[in-house]
């Protein structure tokens, strides 16, 4: 999946992935018992912007409506967080379960 910088539209590469930060975010996620989401943190080498990608994965037995509602809720939360610290991009990943 292509992930782009929300500021300059540059496509992120594997080298831009912040594994340490992503691990911390994942730890926070588990502590908050958030299911069906995964965090990926990237820093853009071109403009210095930091983007957090929040992948929303459809849960087993979750209806399309519940999934959409959950994504909308996460987007609202992401906007609040983003206003304070960094950009959060919510990505709907409606594929086969991992
Ligand atoms: Zn950038």
Boltz pocket constraint, residues with backbone or C-beta under 6 A from the ligand:
constraints:
  - pocket:
      binder: B
      contacts: [[A, 5], [A, 6], [A, 7], [A, 8], [A, 9], [A, 10], [A, 44], [A, 45], [A, 46], [A, 47], [A, 48], [A, 49]]
      max_distance: 6.0
